[in-house]
Amino acid sequence: MKKILGLVAIITIATTAFTYAQSKTDAALNQVLTAYYDVKNALATDKKDLAVEKAKFLSEKVNAVNHKDLPADQHKLFMEQAAIIKSKAAQLAGSNDIKTQRKAFEGISYAMIKTLKGLKFNSQTVYIQHCPMAKASWLNEKENIENPYYGSMMFDCGDVSETIKSK
């Protein structure tokens, strides 16, 4: 009986530790998502200098994710997509041309979409939106369209292509 209770205690502790580590990783990934939204919002409102600042912050948040706690398949996905996000964020941050920034943001967006779908970490509903003119998609925290690819020229151009409910 004591062995069974001891085994149950060990399993409970291990499960709790894994759940705690996973929730910390999810919290860090949600901070990445919030930083991504900040870049999107800057581009949607034509604020190229703010987009540079927010892209640098996005890279910092990606670096802060404790990815070692992820299961092997999710870890591989995160590492691949994190490299793309950081590379494209550096391109965005290194440019003063908003068209170049928006093109880099497209790469960030596709990597974020793939990460979100693969890791399912979002604590809030996320909307995948698509602009047919730009032939590109992005993530939005709101259902209303806020187009980062055309900004004020076509702020509300696009549609919601998918809704990802919170975890």
C-alpha positions in Angstrom: 0.0 0.0 0.0 2.8 2.4 0.9 4.5 1.7 -2.5 1.3 2.5 -4.3 0.8 5.8 -2.4 4.5 6.6 -3.1 4.0 5.9 -6.8 0.9 8.0 -6.9 2.7 10.9 -5.2 5.6 10.7 -7.6 3.3 10.7 -10.6 1.3 13.6 -9.2 4.5 15.7 -8.6 5.8 14.9 -12.1 2.5 15.8 -13.7 2.2 19.0 -11.7 5.8 20.0 -12.6 5.2 19.4 -16.3 1.9 21.3 -16.3 3.6 24.2 -14.5 6.4 24.3 -16.9 4.0 24.1 -19.9 1.9 26.9 -18.5 5.0 29.1 -18.1 6.0 28.4 -21.7 2.4 29.2 -22.8 2.6 32.5 -20.9 5.8 33.4 -22.6 4.4 32.4 -26.0 1.4 34.6 -25.3 3.8 37.5 -24.7 5.3 36.8 -28.1 1.8 37.0 -29.6 1.2 40.3 -27.8 4.5 41.7 -29.2 3.5 40.5 -32.6 0.2 42.4 -32.3 2.1 45.5 -31.5 4.1 45.2 -34.7 0.9 44.6 -36.6 -0.8 47.6 -35.1 2.1 49.8 -35.9 2.1 48.8 -39.5 -1.7 49.0 -39.8 -1.5 52.6 -38.6 1.5 53.5 -40.9 3.9 54.0 -37.9 7.1 52.7 -39.4 9.4 54.0 -36.6 7.2 52.3 -34.0 7.2 49.1 -36.1 11.0 49.1 -35.9 10.9 49.4 -32.1 8.2 46.8 -31.7 10.0 44.3 -34.1 13.1 44.5 -31.8 10.9 43.8 -28.8 9.2 40.9 -30.6 12.7 39.3 -31.1 13.4 39.7 -27.4 10.2 38.0 -26.5 10.9 35.1 -28.8 14.4 34.7 -27.2 12.7 34.7 -23.7 10.6 31.6 -24.4 11.8 28.6 -22.4 11.4 26.2 -25.4 13.2 23.3 -23.7 10.0 22.4 -21.8 8.1 21.7 -25.1 7.5 18.2 -26.3 10.0 17.1 -29.1 7.7 17.8 -32.1 6.6 21.2 -30.7 10.2 22.1 -29.8 11.3 21.4 -33.4 8.4 23.5 -34.8 9.1 26.3 -32.4 12.8 26.4 -33.2 12.2 26.5 -36.9 9.6 29.2 -36.7 11.4 31.3 -34.1 14.4 31.5 -36.4 12.2 32.8 -39.2 10.4 35.3 -36.9 13.7 36.7 -35.6 15.3 36.9 -39.1 12.2 38.7 -40.5 12.0 40.9 -37.4 15.6 41.9 -37.9 14.9 42.7 -41.6 11.9 44.8 -40.5 13.8 46.6 -37.8 16.7 47.3 -40.3 14.5 49.2 -42.8 13.0 52.7 -42.8 10.9 51.8 -45.9 7.4 50.8 -44.8 6.9 48.6 -47.9 10.0 46.6 -47.0 8.8 46.4 -43.4 5.5 45.1 -44.5 7.1 42.4 -46.7 9.2 41.3 -43.7 6.1 41.3 -41.6 4.5 38.8 -44.0 7.2 36.3 -43.2 6.7 37.0 -39.5 3.0 36.4 -39.9 3.2 33.1 -41.6 5.7 31.8 -39.0 3.4 33.0 -36.2 0.4 31.4 -37.7 2.3 28.1 -38.1 3.5 28.4 -34.5 0.1 29.2 -33.1 -1.6 26.3 -34.9 1.2 23.8 -33.9 1.5 24.8 -30.3 -2.0 25.9 -29.5 -1.0 28.3 -26.7 -3.3 31.2 -27.1 -5.1 32.4 -24.0 -7.5 34.6 -26.0 -9.3 34.1 -29.3 -7.1 34.8 -32.3 -8.4 35.7 -35.8 -6.4 34.8 -38.9 -7.2 37.5 -41.4 -6.4 37.7 -45.1 -6.0 40.5 -47.6 -6.7 39.4 -51.2 -4.9 42.5 -52.5 -1.7 41.7 -50.7 -2.3 38.0 -51.0 -1.1 37.7 -47.4 -2.5 36.8 -44.0 -1.9 37.9 -40.5 -3.1 37.4 -36.9 -5.4 39.8 -35.1 -6.6 40.1 -31.6 -9.8 41.6 -32.8 -12.4 40.3 -35.3 -12.4 43.7 -37.1 -10.0 43.9 -39.9 -6.8 46.1 -39.3 -4.7 45.6 -42.4 -1.0 45.8 -41.7 -0.1 45.4 -45.4 -1.8 48.6 -46.7 -2.4 50.6 -43.5 -4.5 53.7 -43.9 -4.8 53.1 -47.7 -7.0 50.1 -47.1 -7.3 49.7 -43.3 -10.3 47.4 -43.4 -9.5 45.4 -46.5 -9.6 41.7 -45.9 -11.6 39.1 -44.1 -11.4 36.6 -41.3 -10.3 33.3 -42.8 -10.1 31.4 -39.5 -10.9 31.8 -35.8 -8.7 30.0 -33.3 -10.5 29.8 -29.9 -8.5 30.2 -26.7 -6.8 27.2 -25.2 
